[in-house]
Amino acid sequence: MAMLLLAGFMLAAPAKPLAQDNSLPAELALITLFADKIQKNPQGCWEAELRNGIEMVYIPAGEFSMGSPRDEYGREPGEGPVHRVFTKGIWIGKYEVTRTFWQAVMGGDAVKPEERDLPQGNVSYQDIQVFLLALQKKSGLKFRLPTEGEWEKCCRGGNPAALYGPLDEIAWQAGNSDGKAHPVGTKKPNGFGLFDMLGNVWEWCSDWSGNDYYGASPILNPTGPSRGERRVARGGGFLHGGNYLRSAHRNDQDPAIGKPYSGFRLVLDPSL
């Protein structure tokens, strides 16, 4: 199910790439050098299981409507105006980064068996930057956090509604979590086959926060304000409910502070 770590951890290219499916787009072929398996998921998106156990889903380039309409329940001023956004294609983690994977990269005490598939919480934006550097040294691949635009597109999964499914079926949140995180991938996925995009832990994005940014945001691959004091976090967590658990909801956090319900998922550009 989740990110089960493979022995050795290294992602050095195998002697031969995987046999390439003729329907695999040419721009994705490089992933075959670093993957044990590539296939389409039930939602019709390409998935790659990398040699360190990370499962990634390819979200093609394309346009979507970002933000919430004025009549959406729970809407906050910073979620508008609704605007067109075009994002490039990316590989994004099928699941939130787990405690097992964090420990494999960063070291420390072994993770208790019952906690292996829990999302890694208590991490600040700055902690994640250290993790990403360590992961690059171990894997040879330059992972990153999603931009806020990429995150919302991936969360929606092609669904323009506030939620991509009934809340209790898709998210661990205040109404069903018993005040704690749960193993990743145990709720229903969205239209791209991604799990826990809402609920379980908040997910850090790479953008600086800016409530007025949507009014001036470029259409093509927006990356947020050029400077700021707080970073964007998205998706809500196991202690939150109501309007926090919506695809368009925007939150901001001090990048130096991690909280039990703060986590993340990885992104990899097709160019690797």
Secondary structure, DSSP 8 states (H G I E B T S, - for coil): ------TT------SS-----TTS-GGGGGGGGSEEEEEE-TTS-EEEEETTS-EEEEE-SEEEEES--TTSTT--GGG-S-EEEEE--EEEESS--BHHHHHHHH--S---GGGTTSB--S--HHHHHHHHHHHHHHHS---B---HHHHHHHHHTT--SSSSS-HHHH---TTTSTTS---TT-S---TTS---SSSSSEEEEEEE--TTGGGT--SBS----S--SSEEEES--TT--GGGSSTT--EEE-TT---TTEE---EE-TT-
